[in-house]
Amino acid sequence: MHTKIIFLLFFILTLIPGSLESSAAEFNFINGDGPGEGLNDPTPVAPVGGNPGTTLGAQRLAVLQKAGVIWGAFLVSPVPIRVDVDFDILGTNVLAGASPVSQQQNFINAPRLNTWYPIALANSLAGIDLEVGLNDISITASSNGIFYYGLDSITPAGKSNFVDVLLHELGHGLGFISFINGSTGNLFLGQIDVFSAYIFDKQFNRSWENFTSLQRVASAINDPNLTWAGPFTTAGFPQKLSPQVGISGYKLVANFPRPISQVIPFEIADFGPAIPNTGISGELVTSNPNDACGVITNSAQMLGKIAFIRRGACNFDDKVYKAQQAGAIAVVIANNVETGLITPGGDSVVDGVPVIISIPMVFVSKADGDAFLAAMPGIQVFLTPILSQFFGVYDSQQRLHAPAILSTGSSVSHWSTDASPNLLMEPIINPNLDRKLDLTLTQMKDIGWTVIDIPFPHLTYDSWKSLVFTISDTMVSLSDDPDADGVSNLEEYFFGNNPKKSDMARLPIFQFSSGQADLVFTRSKLTTDLTYVLEKSENLTLFQPAVNGIDYQNVSIQSIGTDAEKVSLRVLNPTSKLFLRLRIQQNP
């Protein structure tokens, strides 16, 4: 006789706000200063800007408490956040510095395995203090800084608002910080940190998690291509940043047979005409000879096409001019060695005679050139303009600070200074910052924080309803089912389905393989008002929460575009009869 394991899945809704335990984050500030200095400075001062303190130390402490209240109003943490604060003489123009005291990985409820999380976030996700008695964030402020200690935003000229400075530094301590070594590109103790996992290089079309150390070193100064790939920030920046018009660059897209489109890293030659604002597209044709150092003999096939040429044997401008004479509309030159990308140069003199080069040329790596050759004929190439739709954004993603010369402590771990209006986590504290923490909140939600009342993206049920239904539609309430597929509107919202089209594809299913049972479902990443818990029962009468690491394990979370993710939960140590249900809950 053998034991049979039975799996039965339900998904139910809890529509009563407050069903999920949550609490606003509490910040406790630990005074690290000695007698008579910093927070203990007895220098008499007059109350200013709503700050009632009558000594310099008391005013500084009041500002700390104000910053803690502001951050605490947005973040959820069942564990108080301990912040060590002291004042020291810092360098010229350095107002303050901060960082998490430590990092943790593979803790209970960790969204990603083998990934470092700042300790305050790790505590919040785990629901317990993982380092009892230790501080979570360390802040050092400049004792020689010229600060305004008022609690308002009316900052006098020549002073920095200390509330904004502390809001900024707390942002670093809470997780707006990369732990990758900027000089070497090495991961912290060999593992990616959660912030760096969302760093993306548009030129190479992949994240830092998939870079080598040397590639990360180069990418850290690769403005404007260094961007933030977090889905909440990507969805939210249009509601925060000012729009702009014009072209901020181009991307090279190759449409391989089948078809498969790939974004190809490239460099533009420093000779010849600029790429037109309308872009260039055409079939890629190999020149004969393939280095184009002699007269091209297949001009009939190249007429009106984009020439593909190998580097070597003659100058870049010689090659481009030969292709131009053969009727090509543009040129792609591929490296002949694995040395990465260079900016091709030329003097527009061919065989000792000055010439006018009238077609643009781009340079790609040997590996991409080999891929082109293997797939030809039939490749379509597109040099597509990238519209600058919003200040501080490149190719639909928020830019990170990546100046041409690496600035330790500043590069990468800040937003670009081009954002407008100014953002809290830019490397410079600007006046009139948004005390609602602007895109810092979406970044926090990207890395795993539960955020209360996030003002953008506006993906609550009501805003989703306004997007998917028209004024004339009926059956638009939470529990309605207009497409009669047995899935309510709220469930459609959670799973990312269309409420007006019967579709069961993203709903929870069990997948069995090699004796393992995985619960798999797709959910929207952009909902700000819903969460879920997995519950278990052996009798369908009494359900209790399933525990991550004991009853189930997060096997994987796979992104599907910018707005959805596929979640796989593996059942651990099942009993002979097991019922599971996925409870979708509204946040309080």
C-alpha positions in Angstrom: 0.0 0.0 0.0 1.4 3.4 -0.9 0.6 7.0 0.1 -1.0 9.3 -2.5 -0.4 13.0 -2.4 -3.3 15.1 -3.4 -2.9 18.7 -4.5 -5.9 21.0 -4.8 -5.6 24.7 -5.6 -7.9 27.5 -4.8 -7.4 31.2 -5.2 -9.6 33.5 -3.2 -10.0 37.1 -2.5 -9.8 39.0 0.7 -11.4 42.4 0.1 -11.2 43.8 3.6 -8.4 46.3 3.9 -6.0 45.5 6.8 -6.1 41.8 6.3 -2.4 41.7 5.7 -0.4 42.8 8.7 1.8 45.8 7.9 3.2 48.7 9.8 4.8 51.9 8.8 8.6 51.8 9.3 9.9 53.2 12.5 13.3 54.9 12.5 15.4 55.0 15.6 18.4 57.4 15.5 21.5 56.4 17.5 23.7 59.3 18.6 27.3 58.5 17.8 28.7 61.9 18.8 30.8 62.6 21.8 30.1 65.4 24.4 29.8 68.9 22.9 29.9 67.8 19.3 27.4 67.0 16.5 24.1 66.1 18.0 25.4 67.1 21.4 26.6 70.6 20.3 25.3 73.1 22.9 25.8 76.2 20.7 22.7 78.4 21.3 20.6 79.1 18.1 17.2 80.6 17.4 14.3 78.4 16.3 14.0 78.4 12.5 11.6 77.2 9.9 9.4 75.2 12.3 12.4 73.7 14.1 11.9 74.5 17.9 15.5 73.6 18.9 17.4 76.2 20.8 20.8 74.5 20.5 22.6 73.4 17.4 22.5 69.7 18.6 18.8 69.9 19.3 18.0 71.3 15.9 20.0 68.6 14.2 18.2 65.9 16.2 14.8 67.5 15.2 15.8 67.3 11.6 16.7 63.6 12.0 13.3 62.9 13.5 11.6 64.8 10.7 13.4 62.8 8.0 12.5 59.6 9.8 8.8 60.5 9.9 8.9 61.3 6.1 10.5 58.0 5.1 8.5 56.0 7.7 5.2 57.3 6.2 6.0 55.4 3.0 7.9 52.2 3.9 6.6 49.1 5.7 8.8 47.3 8.1 7.9 45.2 11.2 11.4 45.7 12.4 12.5 49.2 13.6 15.3 50.7 11.5 18.3 51.7 13.6 20.4 54.5 12.1 23.8 55.4 13.6 24.5 59.2 13.1 27.6 61.2 13.9 29.2 64.5 12.7 32.7 64.7 11.5 34.8 67.1 9.4 34.4 66.0 5.8 36.0 67.1 2.6 35.2 70.2 0.6 31.7 70.2 -0.8 30.9 66.9 0.9 27.7 67.3 2.9 27.3 63.7 4.3 27.7 60.1 3.5 25.7 57.0 4.3 25.5 53.2 3.6 23.9 50.1 5.0 25.9 48.7 7.9 25.7 45.2 6.4 24.1 43.0 3.7 22.2 39.7 3.9 21.3 37.0 1.4 19.2 33.8 1.3 17.2 34.9 4.3 13.6 33.8 4.8 11.3 35.4 2.2 14.2 36.7 0.1 12.8 37.5 -3.3 16.0 36.5 -5.1 18.5 33.8 -4.0 22.2 34.5 -3.9 21.6 38.2 -3.9 22.8 40.8 -1.3 20.1 42.9 0.3 20.8 45.9 2.6 20.1 44.8 6.1 17.1 47.1 6.7 15.3 45.7 3.6 16.3 42.2 4.5 14.8 42.6 8.0 11.6 44.0 6.5 11.3 41.1 4.0 12.1 38.5 6.6 9.8 40.0 9.2 12.4 39.6 11.9 15.6 41.3 13.0 18.3 39.3 11.3 21.1 41.0 13.3 19.7 41.7 16.7 21.2 44.6 18.6 23.1 46.0 15.6 22.5 49.1 13.6 21.2 49.0 10.1 22.3 52.3 8.5 25.3 54.5 9.2 25.3 58.3 8.4 28.1 60.7 8.8 27.3 64.4 8.3 29.7 67.3 7.8 30.3 69.2 11.0 31.7 72.0 8.8 28.7 71.9 6.4 26.6 75.1 5.9 23.2 73.7 6.6 19.7 75.1 6.9 18.0 73.4 9.9 14.5 74.5 9.3 11.9 71.8 8.8 10.4 73.5 5.7 11.7 73.8 2.2 12.4 77.6 2.3 16.2 77.3 2.1 18.2 80.5 2.2 20.8 81.0 -0.6 24.2 79.5 0.2 22.9 76.8 2.5 21.9 73.2 2.0 18.6 72.0 3.5 19.5 69.4 6.1 16.1 67.6 5.9 16.8 66.9 2.2 20.3 65.9 2.8 19.2 63.3 5.4 16.3 62.1 3.2 18.9 61.5 0.5 21.4 59.7 2.8 18.6 57.5 4.2 17.8 56.6 0.6 21.3 55.2 0.2 21.1 53.3 3.5 17.8 51.8 2.6 19.1 50.5 -0.8 19.8 53.1 -3.3 23.4 51.9 -3.6 25.5 49.5 -5.6 28.1 47.3 -3.8 30.0 46.6 -6.9 33.6 47.9 -6.8 33.7 50.8 -9.3 37.4 50.5 -10.0 37.5 46.7 -10.6 33.9 45.9 -11.5 34.0 43.0 -9.0 30.8 41.8 -7.3 30.6 42.0 -3.5 31.9 38.7 -2.2 31.2 37.2 -5.6 27.4 37.8 -5.6 25.2 40.5 -7.2 23.5 43.0 -4.9 19.8 43.8 -5.5 20.5 47.4 -6.6 23.1 46.3 -9.2 20.8 43.6 -10.5 18.6 46.4 -12.0 21.5 48.3 -13.6 21.2 48.0 -17.4 23.5 49.1 -20.2 21.5 50.1 -23.3 24.4 49.9 -25.6 25.1 46.3 -24.8 21.4 45.5 -24.1 22.0 43.5 -21.0 22.1 44.0 -17.2 25.2 44.2 -15.0 24.3 40.8 -13.6 25.3 39.4 -17.0 28.5 41.5 -17.4 32.1 40.6 -16.7 34.0 42.7 -14.2 35.8 44.6 -16.9 32.6 45.2 -18.8 31.1 46.8 -15.7 34.1 49.1 -15.3 33.5 50.4 -18.9 29.7 50.5 -18.4 30.0 52.7 -15.2 31.2 55.6 -17.4 28.9 54.8 -20.4 26.5 57.7 -20.3 23.7 57.9 -21.4 23.5 54.1 -21.8 23.6 53.3 -18.1 20.0 53.0 -17.0 17.7 51.6 -14.3 15.6 48.6 -15.4 13.2 48.4 -12.4 9.6 48.0 -13.6 8.0 50.4 -11.2 10.4 53.2 -12.0 10.0 52.5 -15.7 6.2 52.7 -15.3 6.3 55.7 -13.0 8.7 58.2 -14.5 6.3 59.6 -17.1 4.1 60.8 -14.2 7.0 62.6 -12.5 9.5 63.9 -15.1 9.0 66.7 -17.6 8.6 65.8 -21.3 11.0 66.9 -23.9 11.3 66.6 -27.7 14.2 65.6 -29.9 16.5 62.7 -30.5 19.0 61.5 -27.8 20.7 58.8 -29.9 20.2 55.8 -32.0 20.1 52.0 -31.6 21.2 49.4 -34.1 18.6 46.6 -34.4 19.2 43.5 -36.5 16.2 41.4 -37.6 17.7 37.9 -38.0 15.7 35.2 -39.9 12.8 33.5 -38.2 12.6 36.6 -37.3 14.6 37.4 -34.2 15.3 41.0 -33.4 18.5 41.9 -31.5 19.8 45.2 -30.3 23.5 45.3 -31.3 26.1 47.5 -29.5 27.9 49.8 -32.0 30.0 52.9 -32.3 29.5 55.7 -34.9 32.4 56.8 -37.1 33.8 60.2 -36.5 33.8 61.0 -40.3 31.1 61.1 -42.8 27.5 62.4 -42.4 25.4 62.0 -39.3 22.7 59.4 -39.2 19.5 61.1 -40.4 16.8 61.8 -37.8 14.5 59.5 -39.7 17.0 56.6 -39.3 18.2 54.1 -41.9 17.1 50.6 -42.7 17.9 48.0 -45.3 19.1 44.5 -46.0 22.7 43.7 -45.0 24.9 42.6 -47.9 28.5 41.4 -47.7 31.0 43.2 -49.9 33.2 41.4 -52.3 36.1 41.6 -51.4 34.9 41.3 -47.8 37.4 43.9 -46.5 36.4 46.4 -49.3 40.0 47.4 -49.8 39.7 47.0 -53.6 36.9 47.8 -56.1 33.7 46.1 -54.9 32.6 43.7 -57.6 29.0 42.9 -56.3 27.7 46.4 -56.7 24.5 45.2 -58.3 23.6 43.3 -55.1 24.7 46.2 -52.9 22.7 48.9 -54.6 20.3 50.5 -52.1 21.5 48.1 -49.4 23.6 48.3 -46.3 27.2 47.1 -46.8 28.8 44.6 -44.4 32.6 44.9 -44.4 35.4 43.4 -42.3 38.0 45.5 -40.6 41.6 45.3 -41.8 44.1 45.9 -44.6 43.1 49.5 -45.4 41.6 52.6 -43.7 38.0 52.8 -42.5 37.2 55.7 -44.8 38.6 53.8 -47.8 36.2 51.0 -47.1 33.2 53.3 -46.7 34.0 55.2 -49.9 34.3 52.0 -51.9 30.8 50.9 -50.6 29.4 54.4 -51.4 30.7 54.0 -55.0 29.0 50.6 -55.2 25.6 52.2 -54.2 25.3 51.3 -50.5 23.2 53.6 -48.4 25.2 52.9 -45.2 28.1 50.7 -43.9 28.5 48.2 -41.0 32.1 47.4 -40.4 32.8 44.4 -38.0 36.0 44.1 -36.0 38.4 41.4 -37.0 39.8 40.8 -33.5 38.1 40.4 -30.1 39.1 43.8 -28.8 35.7 45.3 -28.2 34.4 48.5 -29.9 36.3 51.5 -31.1 35.4 54.8 -32.7 36.5 54.5 -36.3 38.4 57.5 -37.6 39.3 58.8 -41.1 40.5 61.8 -43.0 38.3 61.4 -46.1 41.4 61.0 -48.3 41.3 57.9 -50.5 44.3 56.9 -52.6 45.8 60.3 -52.0 42.7 62.1 -53.2 40.2 64.1 -51.0 36.7 62.6 -51.3 33.3 63.4 -49.9 31.8 60.6 -47.9 28.0 60.8 -48.0 26.9 57.7 -46.2 27.1 56.9 -42.5 29.1 54.1 -41.0 28.9 52.1 -37.7 31.3 49.7 -36.1 30.3 46.4 -34.4 32.3 43.7 -32.5 33.8 40.6 -34.1 31.2 38.4 -32.4 28.3 40.3 -33.7 29.9 40.4 -37.2 30.3 36.6 -37.1 26.7 36.3 -36.2 25.7 38.5 -39.2 27.8 36.4 -41.5 26.4 33.1 -40.2 22.8 34.3 -40.8 23.1 36.1 -44.1 21.5 36.5 -46.5 18.2 37.8 -45.2 19.2 40.1 -42.3 17.5 43.4 -42.1 19.3 46.2 -40.2 17.7 49.3 -38.6 19.5 52.4 -37.3 16.6 53.7 -35.3 16.4 57.1 -33.6 15.8 57.2 -29.8 13.4 59.9 -28.8 14.2 61.8 -25.6 10.7 61.7 -24.3 11.5 62.8 -20.8 14.4 64.7 -19.2 16.7 62.2 -17.5 15.5 59.2 -19.5 17.2 57.3 -22.3 15.4 54.8 -24.5 12.5 54.4 -22.1 14.5 53.9 -19.0 15.6 56.2 -16.2 19.3 57.1 -16.5 21.9 56.6 -13.8 24.8 58.9 -13.1 27.7 57.8 -15.3 30.1 60.7 -15.9 33.1 60.0 -18.2 35.5 59.9 -15.2 34.5 57.6 -12.5 33.6 59.4 -9.2 33.8 57.0 -6.3 30.7 57.3 -4.1 28.9 59.3 -6.8 28.9 57.3 -10.0 26.2 54.7 -10.6 24.5 55.0 -7.2 22.5 58.2 -8.2 20.1 59.3 -10.8 21.4 61.3 -13.7 21.7 65.1 -13.1 19.7 65.7 -16.3 16.4 64.7 -14.7 13.8 67.5 -14.5 12.3 68.3 -12.1 15.3 67.5 -9.9 15.2 64.2 -8.1 16.1 63.4 -4.5 18.8 60.8 -5.4 20.8 63.0 -7.8 24.4 63.4 -6.7 23.7 67.1 -5.9 21.1 68.3 -3.3 19.0 70.7 -5.2 16.4 73.2 -3.8 12.7 72.5 -3.8 12.8 68.8 -3.8 9.7 66.7 -3.6 9.2 65.7 0.1 7.1 62.8 -1.2 10.4 61.2 -2.3 9.7 61.3 -6.1 11.2 58.3 -8.0 13.1 57.1 -5.0 9.9 55.4 -4.0 9.5 53.5 -7.2 13.2 52.4 -6.9 12.6 51.2 -3.4 9.6 49.2 -4.6 11.7 47.8 -7.5 14.3 46.3 -5.1 11.6 44.8 -2.8 10.4 47.3 -0.2 6.6 47.4 0.5 5.7 51.0 -0.2 2.6 52.7 1.3 0.6 55.1 -0.8 3.1 55.3 -3.7 1.9 58.2 -5.8 3.1 56.6 -9.1 2.7 54.6 -11.1 -1.0 55.0 -10.6 -1.7 51.3 -10.9 -4.3 50.8 -8.2 -7.5 48.9 -9.1 -9.4 52.1 -9.8 -6.7 53.4 -12.3 -6.4 50.0 -13.9 -10.2 50.0 -14.3 -10.1 53.3 -16.0 -7.5 51.9 -18.5 -9.2 48.7 -19.5 -12.9 49.7 -19.4 -14.7 52.4 -21.3 -17.4 54.8 -19.9 -20.1 52.6 -21.4 -18.9 49.3 -19.9 -20.9 47.7 -17.1 -19.7 45.0 -14.7 -16.6 46.9 -13.6 -16.6 46.3 -9.9 -14.1 44.1 -8.0 -16.2 40.9 -8.0 -17.8 41.2 -11.5 -16.8 38.8 -14.3 -17.7 40.5 -17.6 -16.1 37.9 -19.8 -17.8 35.0 -17.9 -14.6 33.0 -17.5 -15.0 32.4 -13.8 -12.2 35.0 -12.9 -13.3 38.2 -11.2 -12.0 41.6 -12.3 -9.8 41.9 -9.2 -8.2 38.5 -10.1 -7.7 39.6 -13.7 -6.0 42.8 -12.4 -3.7 40.7 -10.1 -2.8 38.1 -12.7 -2.4 40.7 -15.5 -5.2 39.3 -17.7 -7.8 41.1 -19.9 -11.1 41.3 -18.0 -13.0 41.5 -21.3 -11.5 38.4 -22.9 -11.7 34.9 -21.6 -8.2 33.9 -20.8 -6.9 31.3 -18.3 -3.2 31.3 -19.4 -1.8 33.2 -16.5 -3.8 31.6 -13.7 -2.1 29.3 -11.1 -1.4 25.7 -12.2 0.7 22.8 -10.9 3.6 21.6 -12.9 5.1 18.2 -12.0 8.6 17.1 -12.9 10.9 14.5 -11.4 8.7 14.1 -8.3 8.6 17.8 -7.6 5.4 19.9 -7.7 5.7 23.6 -8.6 2.8 26.1 -8.3 3.3 28.4 -11.3 1.4 31.6 -12.0 1.9 35.0 -13.7 1.2 38.2 -11.8 1.3 41.9 -12.6 4.5 43.6 -11.3 2.9 47.0 -11.3 0.0 46.7 -8.8 0.6 48.8 -5.8 -2.4 47.8 -3.7 -2.3 44.0 -3.8 -0.2 41.2 -2.4 -0.6 37.4 -2.0 0.0 34.7 0.5 0.1 31.0 0.1 -2.1 29.0 2.6 -2.2 25.3 3.3 -4.7 22.8 4.7 -5.1 19.1 5.2 -8.8 19.1 5.5 -10.2 22.1 3.6 -11.5 23.4 7.0 -8.6 25.0 8.7 -6.1 27.0 6.5 -2.9 28.5 7.8 -0.1 30.4 6.1 2.5 28.3 4.3 6.0 29.2 5.4 8.7 30.0 2.8 11.6 27.7 3.3 9.6 25.1 5.2 6.3 24.5 3.2 7.5 26.0 -0.1 10.4 27.6 -1.8 10.7 30.4 -4.3 12.2 28.5 -7.3 12.2 31.4 -9.7 10.7 34.8 -10.6 11.0 35.4 -14.3 10.3 38.8 -15.8 7.9 39.0 -18.7 8.4 42.4 -20.2 8.2 45.4 -17.9 4.8 44.7 -16.4 4.5 41.0 -15.4 6.5 38.2 -13.8 6.1 34.4 -13.8 6.3 33.0 -10.2 7.3 29.4 -9.5 6.8 28.1 -5.9 8.0 24.6 -5.1 6.1 22.5 -2.6 8.4 21.1 0.2 7.7 18.1 2.4 4.1 17.6 1.4 1.8 15.5 3.6 -0.3 12.7 2.2 -3.1 15.0 1.5 -2.5 18.7 0.9 -4.7 21.6 -0.2 -3.2 24.9 -1.2 -4.9 28.2 -1.9 -3.5 31.5 -3.1 -5.0 34.4 -1.2 -5.0 37.7 -3.0 -5.2 40.6 -0.5 -5.6 44.3 -0.7 -3.0 46.3 1.1 -4.3 48.4 3.9 
